[in-house]
Amino acid sequence: MDIFTIFFIAVGLAMDAFAVSIAGGLTMERLRIRYALRIALFFGAFQAIMPIIGFMAGLTIRDYIMHVDHWIAFGLLAFIGSKMIYESLFLNDNDKKMDPNDIFLLLVLSVATSIDALAVGLSLSLLKVDILHPAFIIGIVTFILSFLGVFIGRSVGHLFEKRIEVLGGLVLIGIGVKILIEHLGG
């Protein structure tokens, strides 16, 4: 898998965490760099770990489904992208508020925003892609975007939050279509 595809997967996956970081920046009374770093570290670490867990799970079933793996990868990415778009358009923004001092809340938000990465890890195992490089890039991209998201949220986040999640969903659907076309086209 080429670096551009991995990067776009990383950006697509990071959009949930980015949007939650923007919402977090909106809700903070006092913005501190350590808060932004804590949020970015939680989101980045979980986004890096979850694809590895999904990949390991996929290794156990890969040989049984290799003839339809491209359809499964497409289906998972299309589902995840559609879910992101739906949630950005129809779920209440109050569900995304955070207190950077509440470690339990950060853990819950980190898991919630990285479930998609678990499914992507499963897809990558079906495509026989080495997981360490993509997981590292996904984690770093999420860390950077989450860190920036807190500051963006503090200044102008209310203008872009929903559009960013929709874009992330569209990117994941597009990557799923690309995988399907590549495998069906030979």
C-alpha positions in Angstrom: 0.0 0.0 0.0 1.5 3.3 -1.0 2.2 6.2 1.4 -0.5 8.4 0.0 -3.2 5.9 0.6 -2.0 5.3 4.1 -1.9 9.0 4.7 -5.4 9.5 3.4 -6.6 6.6 5.6 -4.9 8.2 8.5 -6.6 11.6 7.8 -10.0 10.0 7.4 -9.7 8.1 10.6 -8.4 11.1 12.5 -11.5 13.2 11.6 -13.6 11.9 14.5 -10.8 12.7 17.0 -10.2 16.0 15.3 -13.8 17.0 15.6 -14.0 15.9 19.2 -10.8 17.9 19.9 -12.4 21.0 18.3 -15.4 20.5 20.5 -13.1 20.1 23.5 -11.4 23.4 22.6 -14.8 25.0 22.4 -15.7 23.9 25.9 -12.5 24.7 27.7 -12.5 27.7 30.0 -8.7 28.0 29.9 -6.7 26.6 27.1 -3.4 25.1 28.2 -0.8 23.3 26.0 -0.7 20.4 28.5 -4.4 19.9 27.9 -4.0 19.8 24.2 -1.1 17.4 24.5 -3.0 15.1 26.8 -6.0 15.0 24.4 -3.7 14.5 21.4 -1.7 11.7 23.2 -4.8 9.8 24.1 -6.4 10.0 20.7 -3.2 9.4 18.8 -2.2 6.4 20.9 -5.6 4.7 20.6 -5.7 5.4 16.9 -2.3 3.7 16.5 -3.2 0.7 18.8 -6.6 -0.1 17.4 -5.6 -1.0 13.9 -3.0 -3.4 15.3 -5.7 -5.1 17.3 -8.0 -5.3 14.3 -5.1 -6.6 12.2 -4.3 -9.4 14.7 -8.0 -10.4 14.7 -8.0 -10.4 10.9 -5.0 -12.7 10.7 -7.1 -15.5 12.2 -9.8 -15.3 9.5 -7.8 -14.1 6.5 -7.2 -17.4 4.8 -10.9 -18.3 5.0 -12.1 -15.1 3.2 -9.3 -14.2 0.9 -11.6 -14.5 -2.2 -13.9 -11.8 -1.0 -11.5 -9.7 1.1 -11.6 -6.7 -1.2 -15.4 -6.7 -0.8 -15.1 -6.9 2.9 -12.5 -4.1 3.0 -14.8 -2.0 0.8 -17.8 -2.7 2.9 -16.1 -1.9 6.2 -14.7 1.4 4.9 -18.0 2.4 3.2 -19.8 1.5 6.5 -17.3 3.5 8.6 -17.4 6.5 6.3 -21.2 6.5 6.1 -21.4 6.2 9.9 -19.1 9.1 10.3 -21.2 11.2 7.9 -24.4 10.2 9.6 -23.1 10.9 13.1 -21.8 14.3 12.1 -25.1 15.4 10.6 -27.6 13.9 13.1 -26.0 13.4 16.5 -26.1 16.1 19.2 -22.9 18.1 19.7 -23.3 17.9 23.5 -22.1 14.3 23.4 -18.7 15.5 22.3 -17.8 17.8 25.2 -14.7 17.0 27.3 -12.8 17.8 30.4 -9.1 17.1 29.8 -8.6 16.4 33.5 -11.1 13.6 33.4 -9.0 10.6 32.4 -12.0 8.2 32.3 -13.8 10.5 29.8 -10.6 10.7 27.7 -10.4 6.9 27.7 -14.0 6.6 26.6 -13.7 9.2 23.9 -10.4 7.7 22.7 -12.0 4.3 22.3 -15.1 5.7 20.7 -13.2 7.7 18.1 -10.8 4.8 17.3 -13.3 1.9 16.8 -13.2 2.8 13.1 -9.4 2.2 13.2 -10.0 -1.3 14.5 -12.1 -2.1 11.4 -9.4 -0.6 9.2 -6.8 -2.8 10.8 -9.0 -5.8 10.0 -9.3 -4.6 6.4 -5.5 -4.2 6.2 -4.9 -7.7 7.4 -7.2 -9.0 4.7 -5.2 -7.0 2.1 -2.0 -8.5 3.6 -0.5 -5.0 4.4 2.1 -4.8 7.0 0.4 -3.0 9.9 3.2 -1.3 11.8 3.9 1.5 9.3 0.2 2.4 8.8 -0.5 2.3 12.5 2.4 4.6 13.2 1.2 7.1 10.6 -2.4 6.9 11.8 -1.3 7.6 15.3 1.0 10.5 14.4 -1.6 12.1 12.1 -4.3 11.8 14.7 -1.9 13.2 17.4 -1.1 16.3 15.3 -4.7 16.9 14.1 -6.1 16.4 17.7 -3.5 18.8 19.1 -4.3 21.4 16.4 -8.1 20.7 16.8 -8.1 21.9 20.5 -6.6 25.3 19.4 -8.9 25.5 16.3 -11.9 24.8 18.5 -10.9 27.5 20.9 -10.8 30.1 18.1 -13.2 29.1 15.2 -14.3 25.5 15.8 -18.0 26.2 15.7 -17.7 27.0 11.9 -16.0 23.7 10.7 -16.7 20.8 13.0 -19.5 19.0 11.1 -17.9 19.6 7.7 -14.6 18.0 8.8 -16.3 14.8 9.9 -18.3 14.6 6.6 -15.0 15.0 4.7 -13.4 12.3 6.7 -16.3 9.9 6.0 -16.1 10.7 2.3 -12.3 10.0 2.2 -12.8 6.6 3.8 -15.6 5.7 1.3 -13.3 6.8 -1.5 -10.5 4.6 -0.3 -12.9 1.7 -0.1 -14.0 2.3 -3.7 -10.3 2.5 -4.8 -9.5 -0.9 -3.1 -12.5 -2.5 -4.8 -11.6 -1.1 -8.3 -8.0 -2.2 -7.9 -8.9 -5.8 -7.0 -11.7 -6.2 -9.5 -9.6 -4.6 -12.2 -6.7 -7.1 -11.7 
